[in-house]
Every structure is written in C-alpha cells, then in structure tokens.
Amino acid sequence: MPIGDDSYVFTGELYGNGYSVDNLTIDDNSSGIAGLFGAIGGQSGIHDLKINLAPKE
C-alpha cells in the first residue's frame, strides 16, 4: 500500500537525510497507484531520498 492515495494525499515534508530505500518491490497495482508514494500534495516535498527498485526476475 503506497503512502497517500486519491482520497488522502501525502501533505508533508520527508527528509531522507541521504538514506535509501533498497530493493523496493511492487507486486500489486490493482488500485492503479504503484510506488512508495501514491499521491503527493502540491506543497509537499520528498528530499534527499534514494529509491532503488529490486531487479526484475
């Protein structure tokens, strides 16, 4: 389940401090929203965060 969707968008600031999310796997996109964040509000921000997807099998 991603962070935020059409009904409840993410409306904050996320400071990753250079960290990374490694081997992110998405195996369900039945909602049409796939990813770590599904919906981000216009004044929100994701900063200094790396997202590394897992290799496809």
Long-range contacts (C-beta under 8 A, 24 or more apart in sequence): 2-33, 2-34, 2-35, 2-36, 2-37, 2-38, 2-39, 3-36, 3-37, 3-38, 4-37, 4-38, 4-39, 4-40, 4-41, 5-31, 5-33, 5-38, 5-39, 6-33, 6-38, 6-39, 8-39, 9-39, 9-40, 9-41, 9-44, 10-37, 10-39, 10-40, 10-41, 10-44, 11-41, 11-43, 11-44, 12-44, 13-44, 13-45, 13-47, 14-45, 14-46, 14-47, 14-49, 15-47, 15-48, 15-49, 16-46, 16-47, 16-48, 16-49, 16-50, 17-48, 18-48, 18-50, 19-49, 19-50, 20-49, 20-50, 20-51, 20-52, 21-49, 21-50, 21-51, 21-52, 22-52, 23-52, 23-53, 23-54, 24-51, 24-52, 24-53, 24-54, 25-53, 25-54, 26-53
